[in-house]
Amino acid sequence: MIGIFDSGAGGLTVYKEIAVAYPEKQIIYLGDLANLPYGSKSPEMIRRIAEKNIDFLISKGAKIIVIACNTASGRSPLLKKRPVPILNVIDPAVKLAAESTKNNKVGVIGTLGTINSGAYEERIKNINPKISTVGEATPLLVPLVEENWIDKIETKRILKHYLRPLKAAGIDTLILGCTHYPLLQPQIKRIMGPKIKIISSAQAVVGELEKTIKNKKIKLNPGVHQFYITDYSLNLDKISQKFLGKKIKFEKVHLF
Ligand code: DGL
C-alpha cells in the first residue's frame, strides 16, 4: 500500500499522478483538513502534525509514504526514522531542476512556510552549489485555486506581480512548489514564456516513487484507493472534483 498525505485536498494533484502509475494497487490518501493550512504554521507544529499523519498511514498498512505537501516536505529532515521509506515532493523536483537549468538560475514559488524554510534553496545547493535559487512566497494562490478563480483577470494580475522578480532574475527553470499550483500551470507558462522550463513537484515525485519501490523491492498489493480526512470543509467536494474530475468518498478519522 502506498500512503499519501497532505494538509487537505491539494495533495490530490500528487495522488492523481501516482494513481496513473499504480491504478490497481492499494493507495491510501489522508487529507489533514483539521490542520489546514500548513503554509503559515510553525516548523515545530508542522513536524508534530506530519508525525501523526505518518503514524496513521503506517497503522493502515502503508509500505511507503509520500508527503504530498510541499510545506511539510520542507520539514522532512526533522522527522523520526520509520520502518518504511518516506518520500517528499521537494527532493525529486530539486533533482529535475538541477538537471534542467542551463544558466544555473532556478526559481521556486510556494507557501510562506515552504519559502521561509529555505528547503528548496538548501537542497539545490547540496546538489550543485553553482545554482542560485530565487524563492518567492505566493500565499494568495492557494485560496485563488480553491475559489476556482483560475481564469480570472485578477488572478492573472496577481500571478504577474508574483512572477515579476523571477523573470527579472533571469531564471530558466521554475519549480511549482505547492500542491495547488499545477492547476495554474497554463497561466504561469503564458506569463513566464515558452523558454522557461516548469517543473511540478507532483509529477517529479512519481519517478522517485517508482525507483524506490523497485530498489527496495516493496510489494504492493492489488486493491482499491481509500480517502481519509481529519475534518470536513465546505468546499471539499468542489475542490476534489476540480482536482480529479470526479467525486470522492472521504471517510473521517480523528487524529487530533
Ligand atoms: N499543501 C500545501 C503545500 O503544498 C498548500 C496548502 C497549505 O498551506 O496547507 O504547501
Residues whose N, C-alpha, C, O or C-beta is under 5 A from the ligand:
A	BS01	DGL	D6 S7 G10 P37 Y38 G39 A68 C69 N70 T71 T111 V142 G177 C178 T179
